[in-house]
Each structure stands twice: as C-alpha cells, then as structure tokens.
Amino acid sequence: MINRKQKNKLQILWEMRKWPLSYINWRFYTAYPKGWKYAIIHPITFSYDLWKYLSWCQKIDKDLN
C-alpha cells in the first residue's frame, strides 16, 4: 500500500488545469443557470462553491488513500 499525503486545495487546482475545456464548460452549465456568465456575475457565489468543491475533492482524496 502506498501512503501519500493528502493534497491541499492549491495542488488540486493545479491538477485541474489539465481538464479539457469542454468538460469545464459542461461543469459550469450543469452547476449554474447561465454557465460561465453566472459565475462571472456572481463571483462570491462562485468562490464559495469552488471552495466547497475543493473540500469535497480533498475528502475523496483522503478516502482513496
């Protein structure tokens, strides 16, 4: 069994840069009524949701390790 340290939020964000733009676009349109436009117009809501998503990713990463 390999023991790894849990990734922090910045490491998760750095890995997200590899995601295809079509996938990111799909994520925005399934999360918000007008996709990217909504996220740009409501940056506080977007920041809050992004923080929750990164926390969820950390939890999943912890559970997998």
PyMOL Python script that loads the backbone (N, CA, C, O; Angstrom):
from pymol import cmd

cmd.read_pdbstr("""\
ATOM      1  N   MET A   1       0.845  -1.183   0.000  1.00  0.00           N
ATOM      2  CA  MET A   1       0.000   0.000   0.000  1.00  0.00           C
ATOM      3  C   MET A   1       0.887   1.243   0.000  1.00  0.00           C
ATOM      4  O   MET A   1       1.865   1.313   0.744  1.00  0.00           O
ATOM      5  N   ILE A   2       0.552   2.192  -0.813  1.00  0.00           N
ATOM      6  CA  ILE A   2       1.316   3.431  -0.911  1.00  0.00           C
ATOM      7  C   ILE A   2       0.672   4.480  -0.020  1.00  0.00           C
ATOM      8  O   ILE A   2      -0.530   4.731  -0.112  1.00  0.00           O
ATOM      9  N   ASN A   3       1.459   5.080   0.826  1.00  0.00           N
ATOM     10  CA  ASN A   3       0.969   6.172   1.665  1.00  0.00           C
ATOM     11  C   ASN A   3       1.363   7.491   1.032  1.00  0.00           C
ATOM     12  O   ASN A   3       2.543   7.755   0.800  1.00  0.00           O
ATOM     13  N   ARG A   4       0.379   8.304   0.758  1.00  0.00           N
ATOM     14  CA  ARG A   4       0.621   9.638   0.207  1.00  0.00           C
ATOM     15  C   ARG A   4       0.026  10.663   1.150  1.00  0.00           C
ATOM     16  O   ARG A   4      -0.908  10.382   1.901  1.00  0.00           O
ATOM     17  N   LYS A   5       0.581  11.840   1.093  1.00  0.00           N
ATOM     18  CA  LYS A   5      -0.006  12.916   1.876  1.00  0.00           C
ATOM     19  C   LYS A   5      -1.268  13.403   1.167  1.00  0.00           C
ATOM     20  O   LYS A   5      -1.383  13.335  -0.057  1.00  0.00           O
ATOM     21  N   GLN A   6      -2.192  13.887   1.956  1.00  0.00           N
ATOM     22  CA  GLN A   6      -3.416  14.436   1.385  1.00  0.00           C
ATOM     23  C   GLN A   6      -3.073  15.712   0.614  1.00  0.00           C
ATOM     24  O   GLN A   6      -2.275  16.526   1.076  1.00  0.00           O
ATOM     25  N   LYS A   7      -3.669  15.878  -0.540  1.00  0.00           N
ATOM     26  CA  LYS A   7      -3.411  17.050  -1.363  1.00  0.00           C
ATOM     27  C   LYS A   7      -4.116  18.267  -0.767  1.00  0.00           C
ATOM     28  O   LYS A   7      -5.215  18.160  -0.223  1.00  0.00           O
ATOM     29  N   ASN A   8      -3.465  19.421  -0.880  1.00  0.00           N
ATOM     30  CA  ASN A   8      -4.129  20.636  -0.442  1.00  0.00           C
ATOM     31  C   ASN A   8      -4.906  21.230  -1.613  1.00  0.00           C
ATOM     32  O   ASN A   8      -4.811  20.745  -2.740  1.00  0.00           O
ATOM     33  N   LYS A   9      -5.656  22.257  -1.345  1.00  0.00           N
ATOM     34  CA  LYS A   9      -6.544  22.829  -2.364  1.00  0.00           C
ATOM     35  C   LYS A   9      -5.768  23.400  -3.556  1.00  0.00           C
ATOM     36  O   LYS A   9      -6.221  23.307  -4.697  1.00  0.00           O
ATOM     37  N   LEU A  10      -4.615  23.980  -3.292  1.00  0.00           N
ATOM     38  CA  LEU A  10      -3.821  24.516  -4.404  1.00  0.00           C
ATOM     39  C   LEU A  10      -3.304  23.407  -5.320  1.00  0.00           C
ATOM     40  O   LEU A  10      -3.254  23.578  -6.538  1.00  0.00           O
ATOM     41  N   GLN A  11      -2.926  22.291  -4.744  1.00  0.00           N
ATOM     42  CA  GLN A  11      -2.482  21.163  -5.564  1.00  0.00           C
ATOM     43  C   GLN A  11      -3.631  20.638  -6.423  1.00  0.00           C
ATOM     44  O   GLN A  11      -3.433  20.277  -7.584  1.00  0.00           O
ATOM     45  N   ILE A  12      -4.815  20.598  -5.853  1.00  0.00           N
ATOM     46  CA  ILE A  12      -5.988  20.141  -6.612  1.00  0.00           C
ATOM     47  C   ILE A  12      -6.281  21.112  -7.753  1.00  0.00           C
ATOM     48  O   ILE A  12      -6.538  20.688  -8.879  1.00  0.00           O
ATOM     49  N   LEU A  13      -6.243  22.415  -7.465  1.00  0.00           N
ATOM     50  CA  LEU A  13      -6.454  23.414  -8.518  1.00  0.00           C
ATOM     51  C   LEU A  13      -5.409  23.275  -9.628  1.00  0.00           C
ATOM     52  O   LEU A  13      -5.735  23.388 -10.810  1.00  0.00           O
ATOM     53  N   TRP A  14      -4.171  23.033  -9.249  1.00  0.00           N
ATOM     54  CA  TRP A  14      -3.098  22.888 -10.233  1.00  0.00           C
ATOM     55  C   TRP A  14      -3.369  21.691 -11.147  1.00  0.00           C
ATOM     56  O   TRP A  14      -3.121  21.759 -12.351  1.00  0.00           O
ATOM     57  N   GLU A  15      -3.872  20.610 -10.581  1.00  0.00           N
ATOM     58  CA  GLU A  15      -4.191  19.442 -11.394  1.00  0.00           C
ATOM     59  C   GLU A  15      -5.400  19.677 -12.297  1.00  0.00           C
ATOM     60  O   GLU A  15      -5.513  19.054 -13.353  1.00  0.00           O
ATOM     61  N   MET A  16      -6.291  20.559 -11.897  1.00  0.00           N
ATOM     62  CA  MET A  16      -7.475  20.857 -12.706  1.00  0.00           C
ATOM     63  C   MET A  16      -7.116  21.535 -14.021  1.00  0.00           C
ATOM     64  O   MET A  16      -7.914  21.527 -14.957  1.00  0.00           O
ATOM     65  N   ARG A  17      -5.939  22.115 -14.102  1.00  0.00           N
ATOM     66  CA  ARG A  17      -5.543  22.800 -15.338  1.00  0.00           C
ATOM     67  C   ARG A  17      -5.464  21.836 -16.511  1.00  0.00           C
ATOM     68  O   ARG A  17      -5.501  22.257 -17.667  1.00  0.00           O
ATOM     69  N   LYS A  18      -5.357  20.557 -16.224  1.00  0.00           N
ATOM     70  CA  LYS A  18      -5.259  19.533 -17.276  1.00  0.00           C
ATOM     71  C   LYS A  18      -6.625  19.116 -17.815  1.00  0.00           C
ATOM     72  O   LYS A  18      -6.708  18.406 -18.817  1.00  0.00           O
ATOM     73  N   TRP A  19      -7.686  19.552 -17.158  1.00  0.00           N
ATOM     74  CA  TRP A  19      -9.027  19.161 -17.600  1.00  0.00           C
ATOM     75  C   TRP A  19      -9.348  19.786 -18.951  1.00  0.00           C
ATOM     76  O   TRP A  19      -8.972  20.932 -19.196  1.00  0.00           O
ATOM     77  N   PRO A  20     -10.030  19.068 -19.830  1.00  0.00           N
ATOM     78  CA  PRO A  20     -10.429  19.639 -21.123  1.00  0.00           C
ATOM     79  C   PRO A  20     -11.433  20.786 -20.920  1.00  0.00           C
ATOM     80  O   PRO A  20     -12.268  20.743 -20.016  1.00  0.00           O
ATOM     81  N   LEU A  21     -11.335  21.796 -21.768  1.00  0.00           N
ATOM     82  CA  LEU A  21     -12.239  22.938 -21.661  1.00  0.00           C
ATOM     83  C   LEU A  21     -13.696  22.531 -21.854  1.00  0.00           C
ATOM     84  O   LEU A  21     -14.592  23.124 -21.253  1.00  0.00           O
ATOM     85  N   SER A  22     -13.932  21.531 -22.683  1.00  0.00           N
ATOM     86  CA  SER A  22     -15.313  21.079 -22.892  1.00  0.00           C
ATOM     87  C   SER A  22     -15.898  20.530 -21.584  1.00  0.00           C
ATOM     88  O   SER A  22     -17.081  20.724 -21.305  1.00  0.00           O
ATOM     89  N   TYR A  23     -15.079  19.851 -20.790  1.00  0.00           N
ATOM     90  CA  TYR A  23     -15.546  19.324 -19.503  1.00  0.00           C
ATOM     91  C   TYR A  23     -15.811  20.456 -18.518  1.00  0.00           C
ATOM     92  O   TYR A  23     -16.816  20.443 -17.809  1.00  0.00           O
ATOM     93  N   ILE A  24     -14.916  21.429 -18.473  1.00  0.00           N
ATOM     94  CA  ILE A  24     -15.103  22.576 -17.574  1.00  0.00           C
ATOM     95  C   ILE A  24     -16.366  23.337 -17.965  1.00  0.00           C
ATOM     96  O   ILE A  24     -17.153  23.735 -17.106  1.00  0.00           O
ATOM     97  N   ASN A  25     -16.548  23.532 -19.254  1.00  0.00           N
ATOM     98  CA  ASN A  25     -17.744  24.219 -19.744  1.00  0.00           C
ATOM     99  C   ASN A  25     -19.000  23.459 -19.335  1.00  0.00           C
ATOM    100  O   ASN A  25     -19.970  24.064 -18.878  1.00  0.00           O
ATOM    101  N   TRP A  26     -18.989  22.148 -19.493  1.00  0.00           N
ATOM    102  CA  TRP A  26     -20.132  21.319 -19.092  1.00  0.00           C
ATOM    103  C   TRP A  26     -20.397  21.450 -17.598  1.00  0.00           C
ATOM    104  O   TRP A  26     -21.552  21.550 -17.184  1.00  0.00           O
ATOM    105  N   ARG A  27     -19.331  21.452 -16.772  1.00  0.00           N
ATOM    106  CA  ARG A  27     -19.489  21.587 -15.321  1.00  0.00           C
ATOM    107  C   ARG A  27     -20.173  22.913 -14.968  1.00  0.00           C
ATOM    108  O   ARG A  27     -21.045  22.955 -14.101  1.00  0.00           O
ATOM    109  N   PHE A  28     -19.774  23.985 -15.643  1.00  0.00           N
ATOM    110  CA  PHE A  28     -20.382  25.292 -15.372  1.00  0.00           C
ATOM    111  C   PHE A  28     -21.856  25.299 -15.760  1.00  0.00           C
ATOM    112  O   PHE A  28     -22.691  25.810 -15.014  1.00  0.00           O
ATOM    113  N   TYR A  29     -22.177  24.741 -16.910  1.00  0.00           N
ATOM    114  CA  TYR A  29     -23.566  24.769 -17.356  1.00  0.00           C
ATOM    115  C   TYR A  29     -24.473  23.836 -16.568  1.00  0.00           C
ATOM    116  O   TYR A  29     -25.688  24.034 -16.551  1.00  0.00           O
ATOM    117  N   THR A  30     -23.918  22.835 -15.921  1.00  0.00           N
ATOM    118  CA  THR A  30     -24.747  21.980 -15.064  1.00  0.00           C
ATOM    119  C   THR A  30     -24.849  22.546 -13.649  1.00  0.00           C
ATOM    120  O   THR A  30     -25.777  22.211 -12.913  1.00  0.00           O
ATOM    121  N   ALA A  31     -23.904  23.397 -13.268  1.00  0.00           N
ATOM    122  CA  ALA A  31     -23.905  23.960 -11.913  1.00  0.00           C
ATOM    123  C   ALA A  31     -24.666  25.282 -11.821  1.00  0.00           C
ATOM    124  O   ALA A  31     -25.280  25.572 -10.794  1.00  0.00           O
ATOM    125  N   TYR A  32     -24.632  26.083 -12.883  1.00  0.00           N
ATOM    126  CA  TYR A  32     -25.215  27.424 -12.852  1.00  0.00           C
ATOM    127  C   TYR A  32     -26.189  27.611 -14.004  1.00  0.00           C
ATOM    128  O   TYR A  32     -26.025  27.011 -15.066  1.00  0.00           O
ATOM    129  N   PRO A  33     -27.210  28.450 -13.792  1.00  0.00           N
ATOM    130  CA  PRO A  33     -28.239  28.646 -14.829  1.00  0.00           C
ATOM    131  C   PRO A  33     -27.686  29.140 -16.172  1.00  0.00           C
ATOM    132  O   PRO A  33     -28.142  28.692 -17.224  1.00  0.00           O
ATOM    133  N   LYS A  34     -26.717  30.049 -16.150  1.00  0.00           N
ATOM    134  CA  LYS A  34     -26.172  30.582 -17.406  1.00  0.00           C
ATOM    135  C   LYS A  34     -24.695  30.264 -17.566  1.00  0.00           C
ATOM    136  O   LYS A  34     -23.986  30.955 -18.297  1.00  0.00           O
ATOM    137  N   GLY A  35     -24.236  29.241 -16.900  1.00  0.00           N
ATOM    138  CA  GLY A  35     -22.853  28.800 -17.058  1.00  0.00           C
ATOM    139  C   GLY A  35     -21.835  29.822 -16.598  1.00  0.00           C
ATOM    140  O   GLY A  35     -21.935  30.369 -15.500  1.00  0.00           O
ATOM    141  N   TRP A  36     -20.835  30.078 -17.466  1.00  0.00           N
ATOM    142  CA  TRP A  36     -19.740  30.997 -17.160  1.00  0.00           C
ATOM    143  C   TRP A  36     -20.243  32.385 -16.792  1.00  0.00           C
ATOM    144  O   TRP A  36     -19.719  33.022 -15.879  1.00  0.00           O
ATOM    145  N   LYS A  37     -21.270  32.855 -17.513  1.00  0.00           N
ATOM    146  CA  LYS A  37     -21.788  34.209 -17.254  1.00  0.00           C
ATOM    147  C   LYS A  37     -22.230  34.358 -15.809  1.00  0.00           C
ATOM    148  O   LYS A  37     -21.938  35.364 -15.162  1.00  0.00           O
ATOM    149  N   TYR A  38     -22.931  33.358 -15.308  1.00  0.00           N
ATOM    150  CA  TYR A  38     -23.400  33.404 -13.924  1.00  0.00           C
ATOM    151  C   TYR A  38     -22.219  33.462 -12.966  1.00  0.00           C
ATOM    152  O   TYR A  38     -22.242  34.226 -12.001  1.00  0.00           O
ATOM    153  N   ALA A  39     -21.197  32.669 -13.219  1.00  0.00           N
ATOM    154  CA  ALA A  39     -20.017  32.632 -12.341  1.00  0.00           C
ATOM    155  C   ALA A  39     -19.290  33.979 -12.340  1.00  0.00           C
ATOM    156  O   ALA A  39     -18.796  34.421 -11.302  1.00  0.00           O
ATOM    157  N   ILE A  40     -19.228  34.618 -13.489  1.00  0.00           N
ATOM    158  CA  ILE A  40     -18.553  35.923 -13.578  1.00  0.00           C
ATOM    159  C   ILE A  40     -19.378  37.015 -12.901  1.00  0.00           C
ATOM    160  O   ILE A  40     -18.824  37.882 -12.224  1.00  0.00           O
ATOM    161  N   ILE A  41     -20.681  36.978 -13.078  1.00  0.00           N
ATOM    162  CA  ILE A  41     -21.557  37.990 -12.487  1.00  0.00           C
ATOM    163  C   ILE A  41     -21.687  37.805 -10.980  1.00  0.00           C
ATOM    164  O   ILE A  41     -21.904  38.780 -10.260  1.00  0.00           O
ATOM    165  N   HIS A  42     -21.560  36.571 -10.488  1.00  0.00           N
ATOM    166  CA  HIS A  42     -21.700  36.264  -9.060  1.00  0.00           C
ATOM    167  C   HIS A  42     -20.400  35.635  -8.528  1.00  0.00           C
ATOM    168  O   HIS A  42     -20.375  34.443  -8.222  1.00  0.00           O
ATOM    169  N   PRO A  43     -19.326  36.424  -8.415  1.00  0.00           N
ATOM    170  CA  PRO A  43     -18.033  35.847  -8.015  1.00  0.00           C
ATOM    171  C   PRO A  43     -18.018  35.304  -6.582  1.00  0.00           C
ATOM    172  O   PRO A  43     -17.284  34.357  -6.298  1.00  0.00           O
ATOM    173  N   ILE A  44     -18.797  35.872  -5.693  1.00  0.00           N
ATOM    174  CA  ILE A  44     -18.815  35.384  -4.308  1.00  0.00           C
ATOM    175  C   ILE A  44     -19.442  33.993  -4.255  1.00  0.00           C
ATOM    176  O   ILE A  44     -18.922  33.095  -3.594  1.00  0.00           O
ATOM    177  N   THR A  45     -20.550  33.825  -4.949  1.00  0.00           N
ATOM    178  CA  THR A  45     -21.195  32.510  -5.011  1.00  0.00           C
ATOM    179  C   THR A  45     -20.256  31.498  -5.656  1.00  0.00           C
ATOM    180  O   THR A  45     -20.117  30.374  -5.173  1.00  0.00           O
ATOM    181  N   PHE A  46     -19.615  31.902  -6.746  1.00  0.00           N
ATOM    182  CA  PHE A  46     -18.677  31.002  -7.425  1.00  0.00           C
ATOM    183  C   PHE A  46     -17.516  30.621  -6.498  1.00  0.00           C
ATOM    184  O   PHE A  46     -17.136  29.452  -6.433  1.00  0.00           O
ATOM    185  N   SER A  47     -16.958  31.591  -5.790  1.00  0.00           N
ATOM    186  CA  SER A  47     -15.839  31.311  -4.873  1.00  0.00           C
ATOM    187  C   SER A  47     -16.266  30.355  -3.770  1.00  0.00           C
ATOM    188  O   SER A  47     -15.533  29.427  -3.425  1.00  0.00           O
ATOM    189  N   TYR A  48     -17.435  30.580  -3.225  1.00  0.00           N
ATOM    190  CA  TYR A  48     -17.956  29.706  -2.173  1.00  0.00           C
ATOM    191  C   TYR A  48     -18.146  28.279  -2.701  1.00  0.00           C
ATOM    192  O   TYR A  48     -17.760  27.313  -2.043  1.00  0.00           O
ATOM    193  N   ASP A  49     -18.732  28.156  -3.870  1.00  0.00           N
ATOM    194  CA  ASP A  49     -18.958  26.836  -4.473  1.00  0.00           C
ATOM    195  C   ASP A  49     -17.638  26.147  -4.824  1.00  0.00           C
ATOM    196  O   ASP A  49     -17.493  24.939  -4.636  1.00  0.00           O
ATOM    197  N   LEU A  50     -16.682  26.919  -5.333  1.00  0.00           N
ATOM    198  CA  LEU A  50     -15.376  26.348  -5.661  1.00  0.00           C
ATOM    199  C   LEU A  50     -14.696  25.831  -4.403  1.00  0.00           C
ATOM    200  O   LEU A  50     -14.099  24.754  -4.422  1.00  0.00           O
ATOM    201  N   TRP A  51     -14.777  26.581  -3.312  1.00  0.00           N
ATOM    202  CA  TRP A  51     -14.170  26.148  -2.043  1.00  0.00           C
ATOM    203  C   TRP A  51     -14.820  24.854  -1.555  1.00  0.00           C
ATOM    204  O   TRP A  51     -14.128  23.946  -1.095  1.00  0.00           O
ATOM    205  N   LYS A  52     -16.146  24.768  -1.654  1.00  0.00           N
ATOM    206  CA  LYS A  52     -16.842  23.541  -1.250  1.00  0.00           C
ATOM    207  C   LYS A  52     -16.433  22.370  -2.138  1.00  0.00           C
ATOM    208  O   LYS A  52     -16.242  21.258  -1.648  1.00  0.00           O
ATOM    209  N   TYR A  53     -16.301  22.611  -3.424  1.00  0.00           N
ATOM    210  CA  TYR A  53     -15.911  21.556  -4.353  1.00  0.00           C
ATOM    211  C   TYR A  53     -14.492  21.066  -4.046  1.00  0.00           C
ATOM    212  O   TYR A  53     -14.237  19.862  -4.051  1.00  0.00           O
ATOM    213  N   LEU A  54     -13.582  21.985  -3.783  1.00  0.00           N
ATOM    214  CA  LEU A  54     -12.215  21.603  -3.457  1.00  0.00           C
ATOM    215  C   LEU A  54     -12.161  20.831  -2.140  1.00  0.00           C
ATOM    216  O   LEU A  54     -11.368  19.901  -1.999  1.00  0.00           O
ATOM    217  N   SER A  55     -12.992  21.209  -1.188  1.00  0.00           N
ATOM    218  CA  SER A  55     -13.064  20.471   0.074  1.00  0.00           C
ATOM    219  C   SER A  55     -13.563  19.049  -0.170  1.00  0.00           C
ATOM    220  O   SER A  55     -13.062  18.092   0.420  1.00  0.00           O
ATOM    221  N   TRP A  56     -14.549  18.928  -1.040  1.00  0.00           N
ATOM    222  CA  TRP A  56     -15.072  17.601  -1.393  1.00  0.00           C
ATOM    223  C   TRP A  56     -13.977  16.765  -2.064  1.00  0.00           C
ATOM    224  O   TRP A  56     -13.833  15.579  -1.767  1.00  0.00           O
ATOM    225  N   CYS A  57     -13.210  17.378  -2.963  1.00  0.00           N
ATOM    226  CA  CYS A  57     -12.110  16.677  -3.632  1.00  0.00           C
ATOM    227  C   CYS A  57     -11.081  16.196  -2.609  1.00  0.00           C
ATOM    228  O   CYS A  57     -10.568  15.082  -2.715  1.00  0.00           O
ATOM    229  N   GLN A  58     -10.783  17.032  -1.627  1.00  0.00           N
ATOM    230  CA  GLN A  58      -9.843  16.634  -0.581  1.00  0.00           C
ATOM    231  C   GLN A  58     -10.376  15.427   0.199  1.00  0.00           C
ATOM    232  O   GLN A  58      -9.633  14.499   0.518  1.00  0.00           O
ATOM    233  N   LYS A  59     -11.657  15.462   0.492  1.00  0.00           N
ATOM    234  CA  LYS A  59     -12.262  14.358   1.246  1.00  0.00           C
ATOM    235  C   LYS A  59     -12.177  13.064   0.424  1.00  0.00           C
ATOM    236  O   LYS A  59     -11.840  12.010   0.963  1.00  0.00           O
ATOM    237  N   ILE A  60     -12.473  13.140  -0.847  1.00  0.00           N
ATOM    238  CA  ILE A  60     -12.391  11.963  -1.710  1.00  0.00           C
ATOM    239  C   ILE A  60     -10.953  11.465  -1.782  1.00  0.00           C
ATOM    240  O   ILE A  60     -10.703  10.262  -1.698  1.00  0.00           O
ATOM    241  N   ASP A  61     -10.009  12.390  -1.937  1.00  0.00           N
ATOM    242  CA  ASP A  61      -8.607  12.014  -1.988  1.00  0.00           C
ATOM    243  C   ASP A  61      -8.178  11.323  -0.695  1.00  0.00           C
ATOM    244  O   ASP A  61      -7.435  10.341  -0.724  1.00  0.00           O
ATOM    245  N   LYS A  62      -8.641  11.833   0.415  1.00  0.00           N
ATOM    246  CA  LYS A  62      -8.324  11.233   1.718  1.00  0.00           C
ATOM    247  C   LYS A  62      -8.913   9.830   1.819  1.00  0.00           C
ATOM    248  O   LYS A  62      -8.248   8.910   2.295  1.00  0.00           O
ATOM    249  N   ASP A  63     -10.156   9.662   1.374  1.00  0.00           N
ATOM    250  CA  ASP A  63     -10.819   8.361   1.430  1.00  0.00           C
ATOM    251  C   ASP A  63     -10.152   7.334   0.518  1.00  0.00           C
ATOM    252  O   ASP A  63     -10.133   6.143   0.830  1.00  0.00           O
ATOM    253  N   LEU A  64      -9.608   7.791  -0.600  1.00  0.00           N
ATOM    254  CA  LEU A  64      -8.960   6.876  -1.538  1.00  0.00           C
ATOM    255  C   LEU A  64      -7.581   6.426  -1.055  1.00  0.00           C
ATOM    256  O   LEU A  64      -7.064   5.390  -1.475  1.00  0.00           O
ATOM    257  N   ASN A  65      -7.011   7.212  -0.183  1.00  0.00           N
ATOM    258  CA  ASN A  65      -5.664   6.864   0.303  1.00  0.00           C
ATOM    259  C   ASN A  65      -5.733   6.217   1.611  1.00  0.00           C
ATOM    260  O   ASN A  65      -4.701   5.854   2.176  1.00  0.00           O
TER     261      ASN A  65
END
""", "prot")
cmd.dss("prot")
cmd.show_as("cartoon", "prot")
cmd.util.cbc("prot")
cmd.orient("prot")
